Structures are given as C-alpha cells and as structure tokens.
C-alpha cells in the first residue's frame, strides 16, 4: 500500500504543470532604448576641431534566471540581464591655416586587451538585476505555467561618449591654456592626442546606479519526466536613471530555458 501511494505521488509530480525550482539562461533584447546621432559640432567653439557620434535603436542582450515555483500562491524569480549596443564616435580635425583642406576623421576606439579584436567602437551597456514575485495561473493537465507579477529592479548603466564629455576631458587635459591650443596648426596630431585622452578617461568612468520597478507577464513550460523547462517573459520597466542622451525603452523580453526539478 505504501508503495502505491509513493508511486501515485511521483506520477502526480511528474505530470504537474510546474517545476519546484529551476535555473537557466536566455536571450534578452530590449526594445525602444535609443541614442540619437550627433553631426559634427565644434569642440570649444573652434571649427577646426569637431566631434560626432552615431546612433542606435534597441539593445541586444542575454541573461540568467533562477526561480522557485513550489511556494503556495506565489512564484519567486531572480534575474540578471546584460544589454548593449555599439555606436561610432570620432574627432574631426583640419589645418586652420588651410581653409580649403578637408577634415580628417580620428575614430575613438576602446582597446580590448586579451580579446581577438584589438580595438572596438564605444558601447552603451545596461545591466539590471530583477527580484520578482508573480501569481501563477496553472492549467489542469497541461504542462504550461503562466504568471503575472512584478518587483524591484537595480540598474547599472554606462555613460555616452558625447561632446560634453570630450570638452570636459579637453579642459582636464590642457588646463587654462586649452583654449589657446585649439589654434595649433597641427590639428590632426592634436586631435589624435585628445582622442587618446578621451578614451583613457572613458575607461575610468563609473556606472550610473539607480533603482526602479518592473511589471512582468510570462509562461514556463516543463515537459513531464524531463528535468528541463523553457520560458518566455515580457517586462515593463518603470523608473531608473540614464544618461541624458539616452531615450530609455521600457520593454524587455526574455526567451530561454534551463534545468528544472
């Protein structure tokens, strides 16, 4: 009799529409987040030395998730996502003694030591950690586990390499004599030197930290007897602080799977 009870309980657990707990990884794009393109604008008001940067729309990303479904009336999940986009940034220099000369582009590239690529264009990177509570809507005899909920989000965001940042580096690098040095006839070499200083400063710039909230709706599917689960979430982010040049999107998607008991 005891054996039959144990067997029946095991069969019930094998066919339930949820896992006790799980851990997995996912693809996590974010829609709407964008950076507007800035055309060539003069540095310190000097038309012989200019700055520009490109644009992007939407972020690509990936993340990791752990969840617990066994609690009554509520699911708990913790997520960490990393999302990013690339954009070009350049200084443009010309010889002030030759008004007919063309501007020479000096791309700003970040050194990536220890990677297959020596240099890369600047990147905007957003990281967030979500702690969520959700209410499940289990469907009898169907291995599908939908849920809705929300929770806290901790944001970490990089800055945008823009004209204000370049001019700040210019002042820090050249001091009170900076305004005089922009009339140096050797604008190209000066531009290269300034570009290197900007990149060096950018490497030391810290992350912007903030706290917000999110709403979520999702579904997990766990086939019977197989210790795997797939899931899909859509999240709406509210609050958080971003660089002034960033138009923050509010919707992210998580599509992935992992090990589930």
PEZIZI-V937141 format. One record per pair of residues at least 12 apart in sequence whose C-alpha atoms are under 8 Angstrom apart, sorted by sequence separation. I is the first residue (numbers start at 1). J is the second residue. D is the distance in Angstrom with one decimal. If there is no record, write none. Layout:
# PEZIZI-V937141
I,J,D  I,J,D
This chain:
# PEZIZI-V937141
39,51,7.7  40,52,4.6  65,77,7.0  66,78,5.4  92,104,5.4  93,105,6.8  109,121,4.9  110,122,6.4  135,147,5.3  136,148,6.7  219,231,5.6  220,232,6.6  238,250,6.8  39,52,5.1  40,53,8.0  65,78,5.7  66,79,6.6  92,105,4.7  93,106,7.7  108,121,6.9  109,122,6.4  134,147,5.9  135,148,5.5  218,231,7.3  219,232,5.6  237,250,4.9  38,52,5.4  39,53,6.9  65,79,4.4  91,105,6.0  92,106,6.0  108,122,7.5  134,148,5.1  135,149,6.0  218,232,5.5  219,233,6.6  236,250,5.3  237,251,6.4  37,52,7.9  38,53,5.3  64,79,5.7  65,80,6.6  90,105,6.4  91,106,5.0  134,149,3.9  218,233,4.1  235,250,7.9  236,251,4.7  237,252,7.9  37,53,6.0  38,54,6.4  63,79,7.1  64,80,5.5  90,106,5.4  91,107,6.4  133,149,5.7  134,150,6.4  217,233,5.8  218,234,6.3  235,251,5.5  236,252,6.7  37,54,4.6  38,55,7.8  63,80,5.4  64,81,6.6  90,107,4.3  91,108,7.4  132,149,6.9  133,150,5.8  216,233,6.7  217,234,5.6  234,251,7.0  235,252,5.2  36,54,7.2  37,55,4.5  63,81,4.1  89,107,6.1  90,108,5.3  132,150,5.2  133,151,6.1  216,234,5.7  217,235,6.7  234,252,5.8  235,253,6.4  35,54,7.9  36,55,5.0  37,56,8.0  62,81,5.8  63,82,6.1  88,107,7.6  89,108,5.6  132,151,4.4  216,235,4.4  234,253,4.6  35,55,5.0  36,56,7.1  61,81,7.0  62,82,5.7  88,108,7.6  89,109,8.0  131,151,5.6  132,152,6.7  215,235,5.6  216,236,6.4  233,253,5.7  234,254,6.5  34,55,7.3  35,56,5.3  61,82,5.4  62,83,6.6  130,151,7.0  131,152,5.5  214,235,6.4  215,236,5.1  232,253,7.4  233,254,5.0  34,56,5.4  35,57,6.6  61,83,4.0  130,152,5.8  131,153,6.6  214,236,5.4  215,237,6.7  232,254,5.5  233,255,6.6  34,57,4.3  60,83,5.4  61,84,6.2  130,153,4.5  214,237,4.4  231,254,7.8  232,255,4.5  33,57,5.9  34,58,5.9  59,83,5.7  60,84,5.6  129,153,5.6  130,154,6.6  170,194,7.0  173,197,7.5  213,237,6.1  214,238,5.8  231,255,6.0  232,256,6.6  32,57,6.5  33,58,5.0  59,84,5.1  60,85,6.6  128,153,6.5  129,154,5.2  212,237,7.3  213,238,5.4  230,255,7.8  231,256,5.6  31,57,7.7  32,58,5.3  33,59,6.7  59,85,5.4  128,154,5.4  129,155,6.8  212,238,5.9  213,239,6.4  230,256,5.8  231,257,5.7  31,58,4.8  58,85,7.4  128,155,4.5  212,239,4.5  230,257,3.9  30,58,5.8  31,59,6.6  127,155,5.9  128,156,6.1  169,197,7.1  211,239,7.1  212,240,4.8  229,257,5.4  230,258,6.5  29,58,7.5  30,59,5.0  56,85,6.8  126,155,7.3  127,156,5.1  169,198,6.0  211,240,5.3  228,257,7.3  229,258,5.6  29,59,5.6  30,60,6.5  56,86,7.1  126,156,5.9  127,157,6.3  210,240,5.3  211,241,7.9  228,258,5.7  229,259,6.3  29,60,4.5  30,61,7.5  56,87,6.5  126,157,4.5  210,241,5.7  228,259,4.6  229,260,5.8  28,60,6.7  29,61,5.1  55,87,5.7  89,121,7.4  125,157,5.9  126,158,6.6  166,198,6.2  169,201,7.2  209,241,7.3  227,259,5.9  228,260,5.0  28,61,4.8  29,62,7.3  54,87,5.2  55,88,7.6  88,121,5.7  89,122,7.0  124,157,7.7  125,158,5.5  208,241,7.3  227,260,5.0  228,261,7.5  27,61,6.2  28,62,4.6  53,87,6.9  54,88,4.9  87,121,6.4  88,122,6.4  124,158,5.9  208,242,7.1  227,261,5.4  27,62,4.5  28,63,6.3  53,88,5.4  54,89,6.3  86,121,6.4  87,122,5.8  124,159,7.0  208,243,8.0  26,62,5.7  27,63,6.5  53,89,4.1  86,122,5.9  87,123,6.2  124,160,6.7  25,62,7.5  26,63,5.4  52,89,5.8  53,90,6.3  86,123,4.3  87,124,7.8  25,63,5.7  26,64,6.2  51,89,7.6  52,90,5.5  85,123,5.6  86,124,6.3  222,260,7.8  25,64,4.3  26,65,7.8  51,90,5.8  52,91,6.6  84,123,6.7  85,124,5.4  122,161,7.5  24,64,5.8  25,65,6.1  51,91,4.5  52,92,8.0  84,124,5.5  85,125,6.8  23,64,7.6  24,65,5.4  50,91,5.6  51,92,6.1  84,125,4.4  161,202,7.5  23,65,5.7  24,66,6.5  49,91,7.1  50,92,4.9  83,125,5.8  84,126,6.1  23,66,4.3  49,92,5.7  50,93,6.5  82,125,7.2  83,126,5.2  22,66,5.7  23,67,6.4  48,92,7.8  49,93,4.7  82,126,6.0  83,127,6.3  21,66,7.6  22,67,5.4  48,93,5.6  49,94,6.8  82,127,4.5  21,67,5.5  22,68,6.7  48,94,5.2  81,127,5.7  82,128,6.8  159,205,7.8  21,68,4.3  48,95,6.8  80,127,7.4  81,128,5.5  20,68,6.0  21,69,5.7  48,96,6.0  80,128,5.8  81,129,6.6  158,206,7.2  159,207,7.1  19,68,7.8  20,69,5.1  21,70,7.0  80,129,4.5  158,207,5.0  159,208,7.4  19,69,6.1  20,70,4.7  79,129,5.6  80,130,6.4  157,207,5.4  158,208,6.3  18,69,6.8  19,70,7.3  78,129,7.4  79,130,5.0  156,207,5.9  157,208,5.1  40,92,7.6  78,130,5.7  79,131,6.6  156,208,5.5  157,209,6.7  28,81,7.0  30,83,7.3  78,131,4.7  155,208,7.8  156,209,4.8  28,82,7.9  29,83,6.9  77,131,6.2  78,132,6.3  155,209,5.6  156,210,6.8  28,83,7.3  48,103,7.9  76,131,7.7  77,132,5.3  154,209,7.5  155,210,5.2  76,132,5.8  77,133,6.6  154,210,6.1  155,211,5.9  76,133,4.8  154,211,4.7  155,212,7.5  75,133,5.7  76,134,6.5  153,211,5.8  154,212,6.5  74,133,6.6  75,134,5.0  152,211,7.4  153,212,5.1  74,134,5.6  75,135,6.2  152,212,6.1  153,213,5.1  74,135,4.9  75,136,6.9  152,213,4.5  153,214,6.5  73,135,6.2  74,136,6.5  151,213,5.7  152,214,6.3  73,136,6.9  150,213,7.4  151,214,5.6  150,214,5.3  151,215,6.7  150,215,4.1  149,215,5.9  150,216,5.4  148,215,7.8  149,216,5.3  148,216,5.7  149,217,6.5  148,217,4.4  147,217,5.9  148,218,6.4  146,217,7.7  147,218,5.5  89,161,7.3  146,218,5.7  147,219,6.1  146,219,4.0  145,219,5.4  146,220,6.3  144,219,6.9  145,220,5.0  144,220,6.0  145,221,6.1  144,221,4.7  143,221,5.8  144,222,7.0  143,222,5.8  143,223,6.2  143,224,7.3  159,242,8.0  160,243,6.6  104,188,7.0  130,214,7.9  159,243,5.7  106,191,7.0  155,240,6.6  157,242,6.7  158,243,7.7  160,245,6.9  106,192,6.4  154,240,8.0  155,241,7.9  157,243,7.9  160,246,7.8  96,183,7.0  108,195,6.0  96,184,7.9  97,185,6.5  107,195,7.8  108,196,7.6  96,185,5.9  106,195,7.3  110,199,6.3  95,185,5.4  109,199,7.1  95,186,6.3  96,187,7.7  108,199,6.8  95,187,5.7  94,187,5.7  95,188,7.5  93,187,5.4  94,188,6.3  93,188,5.2  92,188,8.0  93,191,6.1  92,191,7.3  91,191,6.5  91,195,6.9  90,195,8.0  53,161,7.9  53,162,7.0  52,162,7.7  52,163,7.5  51,163,6.3  18,138,7.9  43,163,7.3  17,138,6.7  17,139,7.2  41,163,7.9  17,140,7.5  43,166,7.9  44,167,6.7  17,141,7.1  43,167,6.5  16,141,7.1  17,142,6.0  18,143,6.8  15,141,7.3  16,142,7.8  17,143,3.7  18,144,7.1  16,143,6.4  17,144,5.3  18,145,5.9  15,143,7.3  17,145,5.9  49,182,7.3  48,182,7.8  44,179,7.1  48,183,8.0  46,182,6.8  46,183,7.9  49,187,7.0  48,187,7.2  49,191,7.2  58,249,7.9  63,254,7.9  18,220,7.5  18,221,7.3  19,222,6.9  17,221,7.2  18,222,6.4  17,222,6.6  22,229,7.8  15,223,8.0  16,224,7.3  15,224,5.1  36,245,7.4  14,224,5.3  15,225,7.3  19,229,7.9  35,245,6.3  36,246,7.9  14,225,5.3  35,246,5.2  34,246,6.0  35,247,6.4  33,246,7.0  34,247,5.2  33,247,5.6  34,248,6.6  32,247,7.7  33,248,4.4  34,249,7.4  32,248,6.7  33,249,4.0  32,249,4.0  33,250,7.6  31,249,5.9  32,250,6.9  30,249,7.1  31,250,7.3  32,251,7.3  30,250,7.8  31,251,5.8  30,251,6.0  31,252,6.2  30,252,4.2  29,252,5.9  30,253,6.5  28,252,6.6  29,253,5.8  28,253,5.3  29,254,7.3  27,253,7.8  28,254,4.6  27,254,5.7  28,255,6.7  26,254,5.8  27,255,5.4  26,255,5.2  27,256,6.2  26,256,3.9  25,256,5.7  26,257,6.5  24,256,7.1  25,257,5.9  24,257,5.2  25,258,6.3  23,257,8.0  24,258,3.8  23,258,5.6  24,259,6.2  22,258,6.9  23,259,5.6  22,259,5.5  23,260,6.5  22,260,4.0  21,260,5.7  22,261,6.3  20,260,7.3  21,261,5.7  19,260,5.9  20,261,5.6  19,261,5.5
